[in-house]
Amino acid sequence: MKTNFLLSYFLFCSIVGPSQTTSTGHPPVKIGVLPSGKYNAITDVEGVLVGQKTLIKADSIRTGVTVVLPHSGNLFQQKVPAAIYTGNGFGKLAGITQVKELGNMESPVILTNTLSVATAINAGITYTLSQKENAGIASVNIIAGETNDGYLNDIRGRHVTEEDVLDAIKNAKSGKVVQGNVGAGTGTVCFGFKGGIGTSSRVLPMALGGYTVGVLVQTNFGGVLEIAGVPVGKELKKHYLSDRLNDPVDGSCMIIVATDAPLDARNLERLAKRAFMGLAKTGGIAGNGSGDYVIAFSSPKGVRVVYSPAEKLYTTATVHNDDMSPLFMAAIEATEEAVINSLFAAQTMKGHKGHTAEAIPKDKVIAILKKYNRYQP
């Protein structure tokens, strides 16, 4: 498998608005030691789909929706084992208690902005009720999370509609995932720079099960940025508690972890905790006003939590505790790179009230990586 490199630049013609700029640059840097999957994305986990809807309108609407589906079937009828870990709970994650109670998930994971969570829930309900196999159901638990994009987006306008969410679900697909200023990451800010959607994956060797761990993040938080162990934020003199006390640390990060390893809810929660360690490796500190959640699910082919089981006992093979450590490392590495990818894929954006979030200065980052002998041309 090819060595996994971080690509700093992606050209997203479909989301470039009049207030955005594009830039060039290609500073590759190695994150961790494990190889990535084909797409270096959460969709490297077989069956996982990602859909996005980006809203860039006039001078103040900078928001959107990102959805992750564990599989393409009926999620209510064919639930997946799941767990949620709260790093810091200053956020609005709907559906958390039922997942914690039952250890499974029965809806897509929907990410959007803070004041559009209710809309996301309604759209998720509409999606579930519309499936013919669900004609008789009277309850469904929708997983909907958020970060606050109010710096660049007119968040009080609540511009995300149910149709936007349903479009994202309808258009969900496997393969390459667009990153940066897209979907739920359209208006976000990370470490004082333009944040966004980021994704990455890691694949274990066959001797360790050959499992894949994929991560998708919505980054909107602060701290002291590190890239592959290099103190980039400190070198740029742009970080939390710098001399100017700039770049507020409060914000949020939503982290979705998918794996094809057959795990139960208990070990999925353990996996989610390690993903949070990946966030810490980037310099995030989960500040007081930050809503940081990890949603982890297992979607191995053929392993489902059936809504109306024919058997009285639930039986399935799961990974032993002693075999979890490689998966832990995969989750840490994939989360760390997903956060960094969200920064390098994002472009400068101007939005609500004339606020501007600058893209990370790639040339300066290259120079810093060279200084620490970490640049890999």
N, C-alpha and C positions, 0 to 999 in steps of 0.2 A: 504494500500500500504506500502511496506517495506520502512524503513528509508533510505534515500539516503546517501551513503558513497562514498568517493573518494578512489579508489584503486590505489595504487602507482606503481604496477608492472604488466606488461603484457608481456607474452612470445611470441615473434613473430618470429617463426622459419623461416617463408617464406621470411623475409627481413634481417636476420642476415648475414652480410658479414664478410670477414676475418679481417677487421679493426674495428669490433665492439666487445663489451663485453656485457655480460648479468650480472644481479645482482638480488638479492632477497630482500625481504622486503615488509611489508604490513602495512603502517601507515595510517589507515583510519582517516578521519577528516570530520566533517559535514560542508557543504557549504550551508548557507541560511536556510530557514525554510520550503520550499515547497518540496513535494515528487517528485522523478523523475519518468520517464516512465519505461517500461519493460526493455529497453536496455540502458537507460540513454544516449540516442543518438538522433541526429537530425531525425533519422529514426523512432522515436516514433510518429512523425507526420505522420498520415496515408497517404500512397501513395508516400512519399519521398524516393528517392533512392540515394545511394552513391556508386561511383565507383572509384577505384584507380589503378594507374600503378606506380610501384617503379623501379627506375633505379639505381642500385649499381653495378658498373663495374670498374675493375682495381683499381687504387689508387686515382682516381680523379673525377669519375662520381658519384655524390650523389644528385640526383634530382628526379623529377617525376611529376605526374598529379593527382589531386583529382577533381572529378566532383560531383555536386549535381543536381539531377533532381527533380523538384517539383511533377511530376507524370510520369507514364510510357507511357502515350499516346503521341500524336503528339503535341509538345509544341508550334509549330508555329500556328497550327490550334486552339489549346485550350490553350491560354495564361493564365497567372495567375497575379492577382494584385501584384504589387511590388513597392519598393522604395529603394533608396540608400542614405545613409548618409555618408558624408566625415568628418572624425575626423581630419585627417591631410592629405593634398593632394599630398604629395611627393611620388606618385606611378603611376602605369600604369594600370588603370581599363578601359578596352574597353567596350563600349556600355552604358556608364553612362547617356549620355544626353538624349537618347531616352527613357530610363526608367523614368527619371525625367519629361520628357515632356508628355508622354502618361500614365504613372502610371501602366505599365504592363511589363511582361517579356515573351520572346518568345523563349528562348534557355536554355540549361543547364547552370549552373554556372560552369565555368572551372577555376581551380586554378593551377598555375605552377610557374616557376621561371621568373624573370624579362625579360630576353632576349628570352623567348619562348612564350610570349603573342601572337605574330603574328602567330606563328604555331598553337596555340590554336584557334585563330580566324578562320584560314583556315580550321582546322579540324571541328570546329563547323558548318561552312558553308557546308562542305562536308556532314556532318551528316544530316543537315536539308534538303539539296537538294536531298538526297538519299531516302527520304520518299515519297512514291508514291503520297500521297495526295498533296504534294508540287510541283508537276511537273510544274506548271505555275508561280511560284513565281520568282521574280527578285531582291528581297531585303530581308535581314534578319539581325537582330541585335543580335550579339553574345556577351554574357557577359563573359569576360575573365579577371582575376586578377592575382596578383603575389606578391611574396616577393623575395628578393634578397638572394639566397643561395650561393653566390660567395666565402664565406669563406671556405666552405667544398667542393664545387662543381666547376668543370671547366666550369663556366657559359658561357665563351666566345666560348666554343665548341658547344653550342646550340645542345645538345644531344637529347632533346625531339623531337620526330617526330609526324607527323599527325597520324600515325598508333598507337602511344602510347596513344594519346588523344582518338582516336576512340575505342581503347581497353578498356580504363577506362569507357567510356560511355556504351559500349556493356556489360561490366561486372557489371554495377551498379545494386545494389540490396537493398532490405530492410533488417531489422534485425541488428545484431551486426556490429559495425563499428570498424575496426582496427585503432589504434591510435599510435602516436609516430613517429618513423622513417619510415614513409610510405608516398607514393604519393607525393603531393606537399610539404610535411613537411620533406622529407627525409634528406635534407641538411640544415635545418634551425637551428638558435640559438636564445634562449630566456632567458633574464635576465642573460646572461653569461653562461648558461648551454645549453645542447642539447634541442632544441625545437621540434616542429613537428605539427602533426594533433591532435586536441583534440575535443571532442564533449560531450554534456550533454543535458539533457532535464528537464523540469518541467511540472507538471500536476496540473491544478487548481481543487479544489473541485467542485462537481456538482452544488452546490449552487451558484457558481461563473461562471458557464457555462461549467465546465469540460473540458476546452480547454487545448491543449498541445502546449508548446513552445519548439522547439529544436534548438540548436546552434552547428555549426561546425566552428572551427577556424584553421587558418594556422599561427603559432606563430613564429615571427622572429624579436623581438624588445627587448628593455632594459628598465631599470628603477630601482626601489627599490622593490624587490619581497615581497609581503605579501601573506600569505596563511590563509584564514579564519580569517583575522585581525591580524595575528601574524607577526611581522616584521622579517621574515626569512632572507631576503637579508641583513638587518642591522646586525643581529646576526652572519651571516656567514662572515661579512665584505667583501661582494662581491656585489657591486651595483654601479650604476652611481654616480659619484662624491665622491667615497670613497677616502681614502688616496692615493691609487695608481691610481686614476682616470681610473679605469679599466671598462670593460664591456660597450662599446659604447651604447648610448641610441638610436641612429638612427637604423632604420630597418623598419619593416612593420608588420601589422597584418590584415589579411583578416577575416572577421566575416560574416557568413551566418546565418540568423535567419529565421526559418520556423515556421509557426503556422497553426493549423486547425481552428482558430477563423476567421470568415468571416470579414476581414478588407479591407477598401479601401486604396488607396495609401497614403492618408494623414495620417491616423492612423498607417500605416506601417512605415512611416518615423518617427513618434513619437516613435514607438516601437524600431526602429533602434537606435535612440538617446539613449535610455535606455540601450541597449546592450553595447554601448560605456562606460556607467557608470560602467558596469561589468568589462570591461578592466581596468578602473582606479582603481577598488577595488583590483586588483592583483598587483598594483604598477607601471603599465605602464603609461608613461607620454606623449606619442605621440610627440616625439622629432621632431626637425626641418626637419630632413631627413627621416622621417617615413611616409610610405603610409598606412594609417589606414582607412579602409572602412567597412561599414556595409551594406550588401545586405539583405533586408527583403522581404519575400513573403508570401502570404496567399494561402494555397492550400486545402481549405475545400472540401469535397467530393461533386462533382456536380457543384461547382461554378467555372466558367471559363469565360474568356474574349474571345468570339468566333471570329475567323478571318472573317468569312462571316455570320453575324447574319441574321436570318430571320425576326427579329423584328427591328423596328426603334429605340426603346428605350431600354436602358440597365437598367434592374431592378434586384436588389438582396438585400437581407437583410444583414445589417452590424451591428457590435457591436456599441452601443452608446458610446459617449465620456466618460460618467460617469462610464462606466464599464471597462475602459481601465487600471486602476491602477493595478489590479491583474496581468494583462498581462505584464505590465511594470516590476513588481517585478520578474516575472518568467524569463523575458529576462535578467535581471541583474544577477540573480543567475545562470542561465544556462551558460551565457557567462563567468562569473567568474570561474565556475568549469571547463568549457571546456579548458580554458587557463591552469589551474593547471593540468588537466588531460594530456594535451599535454606534460608537463614537466615530470610527473611521469611515463608516458608510454614510454618516449624516453630512448634510451640507448646511452652510450658513442660511439662516431663515429670519426674515423680518415679519413681525406680526402685530398683534393687538397693541394699540396705543403706541405704535412705533417701536416697540421693544424688538431687540435683535439678539439672537443667539448665534455666536460665531462658531463655525466648524473648528475642530481641533487643528492647530497649526501644524500641518504635516511636515513641512520643511524643518521646523524647530524640533519636532519630535525625532526626526531622522538624525539630526545633529546630536541630540541627547542620547539616543540609542548607540550611536557611534562612540560617544564619549565613554559609555559604559561597556563597550565592546559587545553589544547585543544586536547590532544591525546586521542583517543577513541579506545582502543584495542578490 
